[in-house]
Amino acid sequence: MLTSKQRAYLRSLAVNTDTILMVGKGGITPEIVKQANDAIVKRELIKGKVLTETSPVTPREAAETIAERTKSEVVQVIGSKFSLYKRNQKEPKITLPKNKKG
């Protein structure tokens, strides 16, 4: 579970991240989930876009469904774009701000 500070940090990183996932008229297919999972393993943070004119799912639905199937977390959904994050346990690339307690 991401803290608000970690989520804000990931949002700032996502601004400069290329959109690599497109959800179109086919909706969320196994191929899209596999593509998302492969990209998340490599990059940890990915950005996707829903082609709202043709897609049967909303950007929020797409983000939540893909996050659930890839065991990642939704960082944000803005307009037709969304960002997902999952820490790579073997080779972490992104260092999140620590969660301060107390």
Biotite code that builds the C-alpha atoms (Angstrom):
import biotite.structure as struc

atoms = struc.array([
    struc.Atom([0.000, 0.000, 0.000], chain_id="A", res_id=1, res_name="MET", atom_name="CA", element="C"),
    struc.Atom([1.422, 3.360, -1.044], chain_id="A", res_id=2, res_name="LEU", atom_name="CA", element="C"),
    struc.Atom([1.424, 6.364, 1.258], chain_id="A", res_id=3, res_name="THR", atom_name="CA", element="C"),
    struc.Atom([0.275, 9.734, -0.087], chain_id="A", res_id=4, res_name="SER", atom_name="CA", element="C"),
    struc.Atom([3.893, 10.936, -0.127], chain_id="A", res_id=5, res_name="LYS", atom_name="CA", element="C"),
    struc.Atom([5.004, 7.874, -2.140], chain_id="A", res_id=6, res_name="GLN", atom_name="CA", element="C"),
    struc.Atom([2.051, 8.265, -4.502], chain_id="A", res_id=7, res_name="ARG", atom_name="CA", element="C"),
    struc.Atom([2.938, 11.949, -5.044], chain_id="A", res_id=8, res_name="ALA", atom_name="CA", element="C"),
    struc.Atom([6.555, 10.985, -5.766], chain_id="A", res_id=9, res_name="TYR", atom_name="CA", element="C"),
    struc.Atom([5.446, 8.365, -8.313], chain_id="A", res_id=10, res_name="LEU", atom_name="CA", element="C"),
    struc.Atom([3.071, 10.871, -9.928], chain_id="A", res_id=11, res_name="ARG", atom_name="CA", element="C"),
    struc.Atom([5.995, 13.261, -10.396], chain_id="A", res_id=12, res_name="SER", atom_name="CA", element="C"),
    struc.Atom([8.005, 10.484, -12.074], chain_id="A", res_id=13, res_name="LEU", atom_name="CA", element="C"),
    struc.Atom([5.063, 9.487, -14.276], chain_id="A", res_id=14, res_name="ALA", atom_name="CA", element="C"),
    struc.Atom([4.893, 12.957, -15.849], chain_id="A", res_id=15, res_name="VAL", atom_name="CA", element="C"),
    struc.Atom([8.019, 12.213, -17.907], chain_id="A", res_id=16, res_name="ASN", atom_name="CA", element="C"),
    struc.Atom([7.164, 8.557, -18.562], chain_id="A", res_id=17, res_name="THR", atom_name="CA", element="C"),
    struc.Atom([6.082, 7.541, -22.061], chain_id="A", res_id=18, res_name="ASP", atom_name="CA", element="C"),
    struc.Atom([2.634, 6.022, -22.523], chain_id="A", res_id=19, res_name="THR", atom_name="CA", element="C"),
    struc.Atom([3.295, 2.418, -23.499], chain_id="A", res_id=20, res_name="ILE", atom_name="CA", element="C"),
    struc.Atom([-0.070, 0.733, -23.011], chain_id="A", res_id=21, res_name="LEU", atom_name="CA", element="C"),
    struc.Atom([-3.159, 1.407, -25.128], chain_id="A", res_id=22, res_name="MET", atom_name="CA", element="C"),
    struc.Atom([-6.603, 0.035, -24.311], chain_id="A", res_id=23, res_name="VAL", atom_name="CA", element="C"),
    struc.Atom([-8.877, 0.256, -27.348], chain_id="A", res_id=24, res_name="GLY", atom_name="CA", element="C"),
    struc.Atom([-12.076, -1.264, -28.667], chain_id="A", res_id=25, res_name="LYS", atom_name="CA", element="C"),
    struc.Atom([-11.026, -4.760, -27.611], chain_id="A", res_id=26, res_name="GLY", atom_name="CA", element="C"),
    struc.Atom([-11.054, -3.728, -23.968], chain_id="A", res_id=27, res_name="GLY", atom_name="CA", element="C"),
    struc.Atom([-8.730, -5.458, -21.548], chain_id="A", res_id=28, res_name="ILE", atom_name="CA", element="C"),
    struc.Atom([-7.440, -8.560, -23.303], chain_id="A", res_id=29, res_name="THR", atom_name="CA", element="C"),
    struc.Atom([-4.978, -11.153, -21.959], chain_id="A", res_id=30, res_name="PRO", atom_name="CA", element="C"),
    struc.Atom([-2.400, -9.657, -24.363], chain_id="A", res_id=31, res_name="GLU", atom_name="CA", element="C"),
    struc.Atom([-2.751, -6.202, -22.787], chain_id="A", res_id=32, res_name="ILE", atom_name="CA", element="C"),
    struc.Atom([-2.416, -7.681, -19.295], chain_id="A", res_id=33, res_name="VAL", atom_name="CA", element="C"),
    struc.Atom([0.709, -9.601, -20.376], chain_id="A", res_id=34, res_name="LYS", atom_name="CA", element="C"),
    struc.Atom([2.186, -6.494, -22.012], chain_id="A", res_id=35, res_name="GLN", atom_name="CA", element="C"),
    struc.Atom([1.476, -4.471, -18.850], chain_id="A", res_id=36, res_name="ALA", atom_name="CA", element="C"),
    struc.Atom([2.966, -7.151, -16.603], chain_id="A", res_id=37, res_name="ASN", atom_name="CA", element="C"),
    struc.Atom([6.142, -7.467, -18.688], chain_id="A", res_id=38, res_name="ASP", atom_name="CA", element="C"),
    struc.Atom([6.584, -3.687, -18.726], chain_id="A", res_id=39, res_name="ALA", atom_name="CA", element="C"),
    struc.Atom([5.960, -3.350, -14.976], chain_id="A", res_id=40, res_name="ILE", atom_name="CA", element="C"),
    struc.Atom([8.592, -5.995, -14.227], chain_id="A", res_id=41, res_name="VAL", atom_name="CA", element="C"),
    struc.Atom([11.138, -4.062, -16.313], chain_id="A", res_id=42, res_name="LYS", atom_name="CA", element="C"),
    struc.Atom([10.205, -0.481, -15.436], chain_id="A", res_id=43, res_name="ARG", atom_name="CA", element="C"),
    struc.Atom([8.196, -0.636, -12.174], chain_id="A", res_id=44, res_name="GLU", atom_name="CA", element="C"),
    struc.Atom([6.187, 2.432, -13.271], chain_id="A", res_id=45, res_name="LEU", atom_name="CA", element="C"),
    struc.Atom([4.144, 2.418, -16.467], chain_id="A", res_id=46, res_name="ILE", atom_name="CA", element="C"),
    struc.Atom([1.636, 4.739, -18.067], chain_id="A", res_id=47, res_name="LYS", atom_name="CA", element="C"),
    struc.Atom([-1.350, 3.638, -20.090], chain_id="A", res_id=48, res_name="GLY", atom_name="CA", element="C"),
    struc.Atom([-4.093, 5.299, -22.085], chain_id="A", res_id=49, res_name="LYS", atom_name="CA", element="C"),
    struc.Atom([-7.672, 4.323, -22.792], chain_id="A", res_id=50, res_name="VAL", atom_name="CA", element="C"),
    struc.Atom([-9.005, 5.280, -26.199], chain_id="A", res_id=51, res_name="LEU", atom_name="CA", element="C"),
    struc.Atom([-12.256, 6.574, -24.726], chain_id="A", res_id=52, res_name="THR", atom_name="CA", element="C"),
    struc.Atom([-14.051, 6.894, -28.081], chain_id="A", res_id=53, res_name="GLU", atom_name="CA", element="C"),
    struc.Atom([-13.872, 3.148, -28.762], chain_id="A", res_id=54, res_name="THR", atom_name="CA", element="C"),
    struc.Atom([-13.033, 1.382, -25.493], chain_id="A", res_id=55, res_name="SER", atom_name="CA", element="C"),
    struc.Atom([-15.789, -0.452, -23.591], chain_id="A", res_id=56, res_name="PRO", atom_name="CA", element="C"),
    struc.Atom([-14.086, 0.398, -20.255], chain_id="A", res_id=57, res_name="VAL", atom_name="CA", element="C"),
    struc.Atom([-13.409, 3.709, -18.539], chain_id="A", res_id=58, res_name="THR", atom_name="CA", element="C"),
    struc.Atom([-9.832, 4.729, -17.702], chain_id="A", res_id=59, res_name="PRO", atom_name="CA", element="C"),
    struc.Atom([-10.529, 4.057, -13.980], chain_id="A", res_id=60, res_name="ARG", atom_name="CA", element="C"),
    struc.Atom([-11.942, 0.575, -14.717], chain_id="A", res_id=61, res_name="GLU", atom_name="CA", element="C"),
    struc.Atom([-9.000, -0.232, -16.986], chain_id="A", res_id=62, res_name="ALA", atom_name="CA", element="C"),
    struc.Atom([-6.436, 0.905, -14.398], chain_id="A", res_id=63, res_name="ALA", atom_name="CA", element="C"),
    struc.Atom([-8.055, -1.030, -11.560], chain_id="A", res_id=64, res_name="GLU", atom_name="CA", element="C"),
    struc.Atom([-8.544, -4.204, -13.622], chain_id="A", res_id=65, res_name="THR", atom_name="CA", element="C"),
    struc.Atom([-4.984, -4.221, -14.976], chain_id="A", res_id=66, res_name="ILE", atom_name="CA", element="C"),
    struc.Atom([-3.597, -3.402, -11.504], chain_id="A", res_id=67, res_name="ALA", atom_name="CA", element="C"),
    struc.Atom([-5.529, -6.298, -9.996], chain_id="A", res_id=68, res_name="GLU", atom_name="CA", element="C"),
    struc.Atom([-4.377, -8.770, -12.661], chain_id="A", res_id=69, res_name="ARG", atom_name="CA", element="C"),
    struc.Atom([-0.722, -7.661, -12.502], chain_id="A", res_id=70, res_name="THR", atom_name="CA", element="C"),
    struc.Atom([-0.733, -7.281, -8.684], chain_id="A", res_id=71, res_name="LYS", atom_name="CA", element="C"),
    struc.Atom([0.335, -3.650, -9.059], chain_id="A", res_id=72, res_name="SER", atom_name="CA", element="C"),
    struc.Atom([-1.072, -0.412, -7.641], chain_id="A", res_id=73, res_name="GLU", atom_name="CA", element="C"),
    struc.Atom([-2.903, 2.414, -9.369], chain_id="A", res_id=74, res_name="VAL", atom_name="CA", element="C"),
    struc.Atom([-0.838, 5.573, -8.908], chain_id="A", res_id=75, res_name="VAL", atom_name="CA", element="C"),
    struc.Atom([-3.256, 7.928, -10.637], chain_id="A", res_id=76, res_name="GLN", atom_name="CA", element="C"),
    struc.Atom([-5.949, 8.261, -13.280], chain_id="A", res_id=77, res_name="VAL", atom_name="CA", element="C"),
    struc.Atom([-6.206, 11.598, -15.084], chain_id="A", res_id=78, res_name="ILE", atom_name="CA", element="C"),
    struc.Atom([-8.489, 11.974, -18.076], chain_id="A", res_id=79, res_name="GLY", atom_name="CA", element="C"),
    struc.Atom([-7.865, 9.015, -20.370], chain_id="A", res_id=80, res_name="SER", atom_name="CA", element="C"),
    struc.Atom([-4.416, 8.195, -18.904], chain_id="A", res_id=81, res_name="LYS", atom_name="CA", element="C"),
    struc.Atom([-3.406, 6.114, -15.916], chain_id="A", res_id=82, res_name="PHE", atom_name="CA", element="C"),
    struc.Atom([-0.198, 5.102, -14.137], chain_id="A", res_id=83, res_name="SER", atom_name="CA", element="C"),
    struc.Atom([0.579, 1.810, -12.411], chain_id="A", res_id=84, res_name="LEU", atom_name="CA", element="C"),
    struc.Atom([3.423, 0.867, -10.068], chain_id="A", res_id=85, res_name="TYR", atom_name="CA", element="C"),
    struc.Atom([4.815, -2.409, -8.782], chain_id="A", res_id=86, res_name="LYS", atom_name="CA", element="C"),
    struc.Atom([8.134, -2.787, -6.997], chain_id="A", res_id=87, res_name="ARG", atom_name="CA", element="C"),
    struc.Atom([10.578, -5.197, -8.629], chain_id="A", res_id=88, res_name="ASN", atom_name="CA", element="C"),
    struc.Atom([11.731, -7.350, -5.708], chain_id="A", res_id=89, res_name="GLN", atom_name="CA", element="C"),
    struc.Atom([14.912, -8.569, -7.433], chain_id="A", res_id=90, res_name="LYS", atom_name="CA", element="C"),
    struc.Atom([16.139, -5.352, -9.061], chain_id="A", res_id=91, res_name="GLU", atom_name="CA", element="C"),
    struc.Atom([14.353, -2.262, -7.683], chain_id="A", res_id=92, res_name="PRO", atom_name="CA", element="C"),
    struc.Atom([14.778, 0.782, -9.936], chain_id="A", res_id=93, res_name="LYS", atom_name="CA", element="C"),
    struc.Atom([12.703, 3.356, -8.053], chain_id="A", res_id=94, res_name="ILE", atom_name="CA", element="C"),
    struc.Atom([13.488, 4.308, -4.463], chain_id="A", res_id=95, res_name="THR", atom_name="CA", element="C"),
    struc.Atom([10.316, 5.458, -2.757], chain_id="A", res_id=96, res_name="LEU", atom_name="CA", element="C"),
    struc.Atom([10.364, 8.027, 0.070], chain_id="A", res_id=97, res_name="PRO", atom_name="CA", element="C"),
    struc.Atom([10.340, 6.293, 3.442], chain_id="A", res_id=98, res_name="LYS", atom_name="CA", element="C"),
    struc.Atom([7.152, 6.155, 5.466], chain_id="A", res_id=99, res_name="ASN", atom_name="CA", element="C"),
    struc.Atom([7.764, 8.169, 8.633], chain_id="A", res_id=100, res_name="LYS", atom_name="CA", element="C"),
    struc.Atom([6.198, 6.745, 11.777], chain_id="A", res_id=101, res_name="LYS", atom_name="CA", element="C"),
    struc.Atom([5.583, 8.569, 15.021], chain_id="A", res_id=102, res_name="GLY", atom_name="CA", element="C"),
])
